[in-house]
């Protein structure tokens, strides 16, 4: 009975704690994953803005060679999957991959559709809307972001430029960074959370089992052994050392055992009295 009671007491607790820990860890992992991805996108957006500012002077001077060298140097860095600049028509003007220069980009791709979804391109969208994740031809997962190159007075008043003041966007910078470091971080974090969850389960279930054993199962076993001895006729045994919520139950069991002991003693006294009476009657009968 105690083994069945132990199972019925511990198994629901273990299931409840397991479900609670799993749900909490999944929610925590989801939030942390979103934060890490957003941080990576913000970092990449800052990189894009840095590249635009680095090439601004060369563009004002129409120094295409300098812009090309800057793009090539950035594209050769570890973790950079692609970097390109294309004009408002989608014609690629500069790229670390020289083979795609003078090609048109597809405006229906994930990096372009956010701005070109309507009849009039949207010139102001947030970093998260301009970011995209995909797997390139090499099988590597990439986080890419497009950053518009806005027109300003220094551009449309320069002698070498033909942009008008009404042209809001001159071109777009598209940069893609390998997602491998992010995926590695998420993998390590996921593994550590799994280990942490297992530790919580072991400690929680073990702690509950220890408390139940100390305050419930051991007193119940003592009460069971006491009642078994009473059933076998051993009324001299005492039930002591039980505390906690089972004290009342132990007192009731002790009370019933004490009443049973008193009843047995009274029966024994009645039996002895009857025997004495029978012996006295027998003696008086013999004397007559």
N, C-alpha and C positions, 0 to 999 in steps of 0.2 A: 504493500500500500504506500509506504513512504517513497519508494522509487517512482511509483506512478505519480504521487503528489509532487515530487521533485521535478519530474518532467513537465507536468502541467504548470508548475510555477515558473520554471526557468525558460522553457521553450518560448512562450509568448513574449517574455521580456527580451530574449535574444532576438526574436523576429522583429519586435518593435524597435529596438535599438539599432539593428542592422538597417531597417528601412529608413529610419530617421537619419542615420549617418550617411547612407548612400544618397538620399535626396539632398541633404545639406552640402555634401561634397560636390555633387553634380552642379548645384546652383552656384557654389563658390567657384568651381572651375570655369563655369560659363562666364561669370562676371570677370574673373581674372583674365581669361582668354580674350574677352572683348576689350578690356583695358590694355592688354599688351598689343593687340592688333591696332587699336587706336593710337597708341604711342608710336608704333612703327610707322603708321600713316602720317602722323604729325611730323615725325623726324624726316620722313621722305619729302614731305611738303616743304620743310625748311631747306632741305638739300636743293630742291627745285628752285626755290626763291634765290638761294645762294648762286646757283648756276646762272640764273637770269641776270642777276646783278653783276656777275663776273664777266658776262659777255656783252653787257650793255654798252660799254665804252667802245668796244670793237665794232658793234653794230652801228653805233652813231657815226663812226668813221668809215663804215662800209668795208671794214677789214675782214673779209671772208676767210682769209687764211688763218688769222688769229682765232676766229670763232671755231674754225675747223679743228685747230690744234687743241683748243680748250675741250671741245666735245670728245676728241680722241683720247686725251689724257684722262678725262673723267670716266669714259667707257672702259679704259684699261684697268681701272681699279678693281680689286677683289670684291665680289658681291654685286657689282653692277652688271645687270643682264642686258640692258639697252639704254641708250639715251639718244634722243633725236629732237630736232626742231623742224616743224613744218609750218607753212604759211596758212593764211585764213582759208585758202582753197583746198588744203589738205596735201599739198605738194611737199614732200620731205626735202628740206634744204640742206640740213646737216645731220649726220648720224655717225656713230662709231662703227657701224656696219656700212661701209662705203657702197655695198652692192644695192642698198635700198634707197640711195640718194636719187632724187628726181622721180621717185615713185609716189603715187597717191595713196594715202591711208584710207581705210574703209570707215566712213563716218557712222556706220551702223554697229561698230564694235562697242564693247563695254566702256572703253575709255572715251568714246566720242558721243555715244547716244544720249548721255546725260545732258549734254549741251545742245545737241542737234535733234532733240525729240520733236520740237515744234517747227513751225514754218520759219520762225525767227530764232537764231541761236541764242541760248541763254549765256550771258557774259559773266554773271556773278553766281557761283554756286560754291558750297562749302568743300572743305578738303575731303570729307568722307564720301561725298557724292562724286568727286573726281577720281577717287581711288578704285582700283579693281584688283582682283586676284585671279590668276589663271595659270595654266601649265603650258610652258613654251614648247617649241619643237624638240628641245633637248631633254624633255621630261622633267624639268625643274620647275617648281612652283615659284611664281613671281608675284610680288606686290608692286603695282605700277600706279603712277599718278600723273595726271596732266595738269600743267600750270599755264594759264594764259599769259601771253606777253602783251601788256597793255600799252596803248599809245599815250604819249605825254608831249608837252610842248617842245622838249628837246628833240623829239623824233620828227614831228611834222614841220619844225622850223629849220631843221638841218639842211645845209645846201645840197647834200648828196642824196637826200631822201625825197620820195615823191608821195609820202603818205599825207592824206588830208586830215584836218582836225576832227572831222566827223567820223573817222574810222577808229572805233573804240579798241579793237584787238588787232594786233599786227601778226601774231602767230601763236604757236603753242609749243611748249616744251613737254616732251613725254619721257619719263624716266622710270625704269623698272629695276627693282632691287630683289635679289634672291631672298626667298622666304625661309631658307634652310636654317639660319640662326634662330628665327622665331619658332619654327617647328621643333627644333632641338630643345629650346627653352620650355615649350609647352609639354614636350615629352618628359623632360626631367621633372617638371612641376606635377604632371599627372602621376608619374611613378611615386613621387614623394607623398602625394595626397593619398594614394592607395595604401602605402605603408602606414601612414598616419591613421587612416581609417581602420586598418586592421588592428593597430595598437589600441585605438579607442574601443573597438568591439571587444577585444580580449580583456582590457581593463574594466570596461563597464559590466560585461557579462560575468567576469570573474568576481568583481566586487559585489554584484547583486547575489551571486551564488554563495559567496562567503558569508554575507549578512544573513541570508535565508538559512544557511546551515547553522550559524551561531545562534540566531534568535528564534528559529522556527523548527528546523528539522531535528536538531539535537534534543530540545525539550519535548517534542512530539515522540521521539524514540524512547525517552525516559518514561513518559506517560504510558506509552504502549507496553513497555517492559513491566511497569508497575501494575497495570491492569491485567497483564498476562499472569503475573505471580499471584494476584488476588484471585483470579479464576482458578488457579491451581491450588488454592487454599492457603497460601502463604500470606497471612494477615499481619505478620510482624514487620514486614518491610515498610520503610518510610520513604516518602517522595519529597525530596528537598533539592535546593539549589536551582530552582527554576525561577526566572525573572522575566520581565518584559510583558508583552501582550498576552502571553500564555499563562500568566500567574493566576488569573481567575479560573481558567480551565483546570489548572493543577490543584487549586484550592477545592474546586467542586469534586474532583476525583478523590482527593484526600478525604473530603467530608463523607462521600459515599463509602469509601473504604472504612472510615472510622465508624459510621453507622452500621455497616455490615459486621465489623468487629464487635461492636456493642451487642448487636442482635445475636451473634454467635455465642458471646459470653452469657447473655441472658438465657439462651436455650440450654447452654451447658449447665447453668445454675438450676434451671427447671428440671433438667434431666437428673441432676444429682439429688435435688429435693424429692423428686418422685421416687427415686431409688431408695432414699432413706425411709420415705413413708412406706414403701412396699416392704422393706426389711423389718420395720417396726410392726407392721400389721402381721407379718409372718411370725415374728417372735411372740406376739400376744396370742396368736392362734395356737401356737404350740404349747404355751403355758396353760391355756384353757383345756 
